[in-house]
């Protein structure tokens, strides 16, 4: 598993299985629940985790045996870790699962490590003039009294090289008949706070949806990488804030693997370009 910045020097065997949220576990179930001749299923994973025949037969009664297996292993084995699970999947030769789920696994581990670091910090000296929840005072139109945080229809994930298209998006979606409210980091976010915590707060709690502007430069942006992985890692309820990829110019690089199963809004398609802004606006209004 190739790890990003925050996971570069981290031993995955030190991260408990509890770090993986329901989304990752459910996707893992979609791979392992079906019985297949050509690939190892959940029963082979159970054997690798040292469960005996009767225990495995009992798991078969569960509606989702993979999910039940992971829950039981997590309770039964105090050494149940993300690294241990990855090792077992390698042992049963399910590298396809590791490849496809890598971005979600990485995002969950990053979130877990961030939370652990936050818990280990001493409590800050409380400034009575600042909202203790930290949810206000992030954007230019936040209520100074902390009573009404600014909310948005969509968070725009973009790299600096694509700012001209972002400005066009503002003209089309905010200033014309749709009257949507977009969260554009360089315009709307106040300086002076932690980049990662601000974007996490905005994506998860302030924005209904997220638009990802895809270009060749997207691949080189650490900010875009984090924002995309964070949005995909949210629990099923929060993921109602659907992620919408937008391709606005021809690319030399292949489309990001992490987004390949999500319908793209393609501005480069000349035959559908006249419908582009209406389709995007209606997707954001849902």
VMD Tcl script that draws the C-alpha trace (Angstrom):
set ca {
  {0.00 0.00 0.00}
  {1.57 3.27 -1.12}
  {1.03 5.80 1.64}
  {0.57 9.55 1.36}
  {2.21 12.33 3.37}
  {0.75 11.71 6.83}
  {1.18 7.92 6.54}
  {4.67 7.91 5.05}
  {6.53 6.81 8.19}
  {3.64 5.14 10.03}
  {3.58 1.41 10.81}
  {0.14 0.25 9.63}
  {0.29 -2.47 12.29}
  {0.01 0.30 14.87}
  {-3.36 1.50 13.53}
  {-6.28 -0.47 15.03}
  {-9.00 -1.85 12.81}
  {-11.47 0.55 14.41}
  {-9.94 3.25 12.18}
  {-11.79 1.80 9.17}
  {-15.30 3.21 8.85}
  {-18.45 1.53 7.53}
  {-17.86 2.66 3.94}
  {-14.56 0.77 3.65}
  {-15.92 -2.30 5.43}
  {-19.00 -2.39 3.21}
  {-16.93 -2.08 0.02}
  {-14.68 -4.88 1.26}
  {-17.83 -6.97 1.73}
  {-18.85 -6.35 -1.88}
  {-15.57 -7.95 -2.96}
  {-15.45 -10.86 -0.50}
  {-19.08 -11.89 0.11}
  {-19.68 -13.47 -3.32}
  {-18.28 -16.99 -3.72}
  {-16.00 -17.25 -6.74}
  {-13.86 -20.02 -8.18}
  {-11.15 -17.67 -9.43}
  {-10.73 -15.52 -6.31}
  {-10.59 -16.08 -2.54}
  {-13.75 -15.02 -0.71}
  {-14.52 -14.16 2.92}
  {-14.24 -17.79 4.03}
  {-10.61 -17.87 2.88}
  {-9.97 -14.65 4.81}
  {-11.59 -16.22 7.89}
  {-9.26 -19.20 7.62}
  {-6.30 -16.83 7.34}
  {-7.54 -15.12 10.52}
  {-7.42 -18.56 12.20}
  {-11.16 -19.18 12.55}
  {-12.17 -22.86 12.60}
  {-14.76 -24.68 10.49}
  {-17.68 -24.34 12.93}
  {-17.04 -20.62 13.46}
  {-16.99 -20.03 9.70}
  {-20.23 -22.02 9.25}
  {-21.83 -19.83 11.92}
  {-20.75 -16.64 10.08}
  {-22.56 -17.94 6.97}
  {-25.88 -17.28 8.73}
  {-25.12 -13.54 8.82}
  {-26.62 -11.24 6.18}
  {-23.15 -9.76 5.60}
  {-20.58 -12.40 6.61}
  {-17.53 -10.25 5.80}
  {-18.77 -7.42 8.00}
  {-19.61 -9.88 10.80}
  {-16.16 -11.47 10.49}
  {-14.36 -8.14 10.82}
  {-16.49 -7.14 13.81}
  {-15.75 -10.41 15.55}
  {-12.01 -10.30 14.77}
  {-11.87 -6.74 16.09}
  {-13.43 -7.83 19.42}
  {-11.60 -11.14 19.67}
  {-8.10 -10.02 18.81}
  {-6.58 -7.03 20.58}
  {-3.94 -7.00 17.83}
  {-6.51 -6.53 15.06}
  {-4.96 -3.76 12.99}
  {-5.25 -2.25 9.52}
  {-1.77 -3.57 8.74}
  {-2.81 -7.06 9.85}
  {-5.86 -7.00 7.58}
  {-3.77 -5.82 4.62}
  {-1.28 -8.62 5.24}
  {-4.06 -11.24 5.31}
  {-5.53 -9.91 2.07}
  {-2.10 -10.17 0.45}
  {-1.75 -13.74 1.76}
  {-5.01 -14.78 0.06}
  {-3.87 -12.96 -3.12}
  {-6.64 -10.34 -3.18}
  {-4.36 -7.58 -4.44}
  {-7.24 -6.30 -6.55}
  {-9.06 -5.37 -3.35}
  {-5.99 -3.62 -1.95}
  {-5.54 -1.61 -5.15}
  {-9.17 -0.50 -5.42}
  {-9.65 0.32 -1.74}
  {-6.25 1.94 -1.16}
  {-7.48 5.58 -1.33}
  {-10.31 4.92 1.14}
  {-8.06 2.95 3.51}
  {-5.50 5.74 3.41}
  {-8.09 8.44 4.07}
  {-9.50 6.54 7.07}
  {-6.02 6.05 8.56}
  {-5.20 9.74 8.09}
  {-8.43 10.72 9.88}
  {-7.65 8.31 12.73}
  {-4.10 9.66 13.17}
  {-5.36 13.25 13.13}
  {-7.92 12.48 15.82}
  {-5.29 10.74 17.95}
  {-2.99 13.75 17.67}
  {-5.81 16.09 18.62}
  {-6.63 13.99 21.68}
  {-3.00 14.01 22.79}
  {-2.76 17.81 22.71}
  {-3.36 19.79 25.92}
  {-6.70 21.67 25.94}
  {-6.33 25.18 24.52}
  {-6.78 28.26 26.68}
  {-10.35 29.26 25.88}
  {-10.86 32.73 24.50}
  {-14.38 33.71 25.56}
  {-14.77 35.80 22.40}
  {-14.32 32.73 20.18}
  {-16.94 30.07 19.58}
  {-15.81 26.97 21.43}
  {-17.03 24.61 18.73}
  {-14.63 26.12 16.19}
  {-17.38 25.97 13.59}
  {-17.66 29.74 13.13}
  {-15.07 32.29 12.14}
  {-13.87 30.24 9.17}
  {-15.38 32.12 6.24}
  {-15.83 35.77 5.29}
  {-19.58 35.80 6.00}
  {-19.64 33.81 9.23}
  {-21.68 35.42 11.99}
  {-19.13 37.10 14.33}
  {-21.37 36.19 17.29}
  {-21.04 32.51 16.38}
  {-24.77 31.93 16.01}
  {-25.00 31.29 12.27}
  {-22.13 29.55 10.41}
  {-22.07 30.22 6.67}
  {-23.45 27.30 4.62}
  {-22.88 26.45 0.95}
  {-24.44 24.41 -1.84}
  {-21.06 23.02 -2.92}
  {-17.40 22.94 -2.01}
  {-15.19 23.50 -5.07}
  {-12.04 21.36 -5.09}
  {-9.55 22.88 -7.53}
  {-5.85 23.59 -8.04}
  {-4.56 27.17 -8.55}
  {-3.91 26.60 -12.27}
  {-7.65 26.10 -12.84}
  {-8.82 29.30 -11.15}
  {-10.11 30.82 -14.42}
  {-12.60 27.98 -14.83}
  {-13.60 28.39 -11.17}
  {-14.34 32.07 -11.89}
  {-16.48 31.01 -14.87}
  {-18.27 28.55 -12.59}
  {-19.01 31.42 -10.18}
  {-20.44 33.53 -13.04}
  {-22.62 30.69 -14.33}
  {-23.88 29.18 -11.08}
  {-23.92 32.10 -8.62}
  {-24.49 35.22 -10.68}
  {-27.03 33.91 -13.20}
  {-30.46 32.36 -12.70}
  {-29.38 29.39 -10.56}
  {-28.29 31.51 -7.55}
  {-26.23 28.72 -6.00}
  {-23.72 29.42 -3.26}
  {-20.26 27.97 -3.86}
  {-17.43 27.60 -1.36}
  {-14.28 28.76 -3.17}
  {-11.35 28.52 -0.79}
  {-9.32 31.50 -2.04}
  {-12.38 33.75 -1.99}
  {-14.43 32.57 0.99}
  {-12.05 31.21 3.65}
  {-10.36 33.48 6.18}
  {-6.56 33.14 6.44}
  {-4.75 32.06 9.58}
  {-6.25 28.64 10.39}
  {-5.11 25.06 9.78}
  {-5.65 24.19 6.10}
  {-6.62 20.55 6.70}
  {-9.01 21.16 9.59}
  {-10.76 23.99 7.72}
  {-11.32 21.95 4.56}
  {-12.54 18.97 6.58}
  {-15.04 21.16 8.46}
  {-16.30 22.79 5.26}
  {-16.68 19.56 3.27}
  {-18.34 17.54 6.02}
  {-20.50 20.13 7.81}
  {-20.92 23.28 5.72}
  {-21.36 22.11 2.10}
  {-24.16 19.99 0.67}
  {-22.04 18.64 -2.18}
  {-18.51 18.79 -3.58}
  {-17.37 19.56 -7.12}
  {-13.91 18.29 -8.10}
  {-12.34 20.07 -11.07}
  {-10.17 17.56 -12.88}
  {-7.21 18.58 -15.01}
  {-3.62 17.41 -15.46}
  {-2.60 19.79 -12.66}
  {-5.08 18.15 -10.27}
  {-2.72 15.17 -9.88}
  {0.07 17.38 -8.51}
  {-2.04 19.10 -5.84}
  {-1.74 17.73 -2.30}
  {-4.76 19.82 -1.30}
  {-6.96 18.32 -4.04}
  {-5.76 14.82 -3.16}
  {-6.65 15.27 0.51}
  {-10.02 16.90 -0.19}
  {-11.09 14.15 -2.61}
  {-10.03 11.32 -0.32}
  {-11.66 12.96 2.68}
  {-14.97 13.39 0.84}
  {-14.91 9.75 -0.29}
  {-14.13 8.55 3.24}
  {-17.22 10.11 4.85}
  {-19.80 7.81 6.40}
  {-22.78 6.82 4.19}
  {-25.07 9.46 5.72}
  {-22.62 12.28 5.12}
  {-21.92 11.03 1.60}
  {-25.37 12.20 0.56}
  {-23.24 15.28 -0.19}
  {-22.44 13.62 -3.48}
  {-19.09 14.22 -5.11}
  {-19.29 15.48 -8.72}
  {-16.16 15.36 -10.95}
  {-15.91 18.02 -13.65}
  {-13.58 17.74 -16.64}
  {-13.29 21.11 -18.35}
  {-10.38 20.74 -20.79}
  {-8.54 17.93 -22.63}
  {-6.10 15.93 -20.49}
  {-2.88 14.08 -21.20}
  {-3.12 11.98 -18.05}
  {-5.75 9.25 -17.56}
  {-8.78 10.12 -15.46}
  {-8.14 9.64 -11.71}
  {-8.63 6.01 -10.71}
  {-10.24 7.04 -7.41}
  {-13.14 8.71 -9.30}
  {-13.62 6.24 -12.14}
  {-16.98 4.93 -10.85}
  {-18.57 8.38 -10.52}
  {-20.43 10.01 -13.43}
  {-18.42 12.90 -14.85}
  {-19.76 16.28 -15.96}
  {-17.73 16.78 -19.15}
  {-17.30 20.34 -20.45}
  {-15.03 19.10 -23.27}
  {-17.82 17.16 -24.98}
  {-18.99 19.53 -27.70}
  {-22.22 17.63 -28.38}
  {-23.43 18.13 -24.77}
  {-21.66 21.37 -23.88}
  {-24.82 23.48 -24.25}
  {-26.43 21.45 -21.43}
  {-23.38 21.46 -19.16}
  {-24.25 24.27 -16.74}
  {-27.90 23.25 -16.39}
  {-26.97 19.62 -15.66}
  {-24.35 20.67 -13.11}
  {-26.69 23.19 -11.45}
  {-29.50 20.64 -11.12}
  {-27.10 18.06 -9.67}
  {-26.11 20.61 -7.02}
  {-29.74 21.48 -6.28}
  {-30.80 17.87 -5.56}
}
mol new
graphics top color blue
foreach p $ca { graphics top sphere $p radius 0.5 }
foreach p [lrange $ca 0 end-1] q [lrange $ca 1 end] { graphics top cylinder $p $q radius 0.2 }
display resetview
